[in-house]
Amino acid sequence: MTSVLKFEVGSTYENMKGAYEVVSIHRDSMKIRWDDGSEAVTSPDLQQRIIERMALEKKAEAADEAANEKKIKKPRKKASVKAQPAKNVENTLSDSIV
């Protein structure tokens, strides 16, 4: 079970739009202001779910990158091909003329 994030007035958080500051909190809603000056009224529950989802996505991306780095660093085994002796071109030509 996830813990409840306690939003505080004056503190900065981040959602998909970017970093924002909590301007005020009233019961089940809070007013937030992004760095660009735009404001919105939203619920703390919604913002917590957004923050949790972003954290999970970031963790999954880091795991994918680590897996990709392992694939890149891991040398691939090459299929062994036995060398075939080259056919003598002169013998091949003379055999086809006869």
C-alpha positions as CSV (number, residue, x, y, z in Angstrom):
1,M,0.0,0.0,0.0
2,T,1.3,3.4,-0.9
3,S,1.8,6.1,1.7
4,V,-0.2,9.3,1.5
5,L,1.9,12.2,0.2
6,K,1.3,15.3,2.4
7,F,1.3,18.4,0.2
8,E,2.4,21.6,1.9
9,V,1.7,25.2,0.9
10,G,4.9,26.7,-0.6
11,S,6.4,23.3,-1.4
12,T,7.3,22.3,-5.0
13,Y,6.3,19.1,-6.7
14,E,6.2,17.9,-10.3
15,N,3.6,16.5,-12.6
16,M,3.4,15.9,-16.4
17,K,3.2,19.6,-17.1
18,G,6.3,20.4,-15.0
19,A,7.3,21.7,-11.6
20,Y,4.6,23.5,-9.6
21,E,4.2,25.2,-6.2
22,V,1.2,24.6,-3.9
23,V,-0.4,28.0,-3.4
24,S,-3.2,26.9,-1.1
25,I,-5.0,23.9,0.3
26,H,-8.7,23.7,1.1
27,R,-10.1,20.4,2.3
28,D,-10.1,18.1,-0.8
29,S,-8.7,20.6,-3.3
30,M,-5.5,22.6,-3.7
31,K,-4.4,25.5,-5.9
32,I,-1.2,25.0,-7.7
33,R,1.0,27.3,-9.8
34,W,3.5,26.1,-12.4
35,D,6.8,27.9,-13.2
36,D,5.2,29.6,-16.2
37,G,2.6,31.3,-14.0
38,S,-0.4,29.3,-15.0
39,E,-2.6,28.0,-12.1
40,A,-5.1,25.3,-11.5
41,V,-7.3,23.9,-8.8
42,T,-6.9,20.1,-8.4
43,S,-7.2,17.4,-5.8
44,P,-4.3,16.2,-3.8
45,D,-5.3,12.6,-4.5
46,L,-5.0,13.2,-8.2
47,Q,-1.6,14.8,-8.0
48,Q,-0.4,12.0,-5.7
49,R,-1.5,9.4,-8.3
50,I,0.3,11.4,-11.0
51,I,3.5,11.6,-9.0
52,E,3.4,7.9,-8.2
53,R,2.8,7.0,-11.9
54,M,5.7,9.2,-13.0
55,A,8.0,7.6,-10.5
56,L,7.0,4.1,-11.7
57,E,7.5,5.1,-15.3
58,K,10.9,6.5,-14.5
59,K,11.9,3.3,-12.7
60,A,10.7,1.2,-15.6
61,E,12.7,3.4,-18.1
62,A,15.8,3.0,-15.9
63,A,15.4,-0.8,-15.9
64,D,14.9,-0.9,-19.7
65,E,18.1,1.2,-20.2
66,A,20.0,-1.1,-17.9
67,A,18.8,-4.1,-19.8
68,N,19.7,-2.5,-23.1
69,E,23.2,-1.7,-21.8
70,K,23.7,-5.3,-20.8
71,K,22.7,-6.4,-24.3
72,I,25.1,-4.0,-25.9
73,K,28.0,-5.0,-23.6
74,K,27.4,-8.7,-23.8
75,P,29.4,-10.1,-26.7
76,R,27.5,-12.2,-29.2
77,K,28.6,-15.7,-30.1
78,K,29.4,-15.9,-33.7
79,A,28.4,-19.0,-35.6
80,S,31.5,-20.9,-36.5
81,V,31.9,-21.4,-40.2
82,K,34.5,-24.0,-41.4
83,A,36.7,-22.8,-44.1
84,Q,36.1,-24.6,-47.4
85,P,39.1,-25.1,-49.6
86,A,38.9,-23.1,-52.8
87,K,38.2,-25.0,-55.9
88,N,40.9,-24.9,-58.5
89,V,39.5,-22.7,-61.2
90,E,41.7,-24.4,-63.9
91,N,40.5,-27.9,-63.0
92,T,36.9,-26.7,-62.9
93,L,37.2,-25.1,-66.4
94,S,39.0,-28.1,-67.9
95,D,36.4,-30.5,-66.5
96,S,33.6,-28.6,-68.1
97,I,35.3,-28.4,-71.5
98,V,35.9,-32.1,-71.8
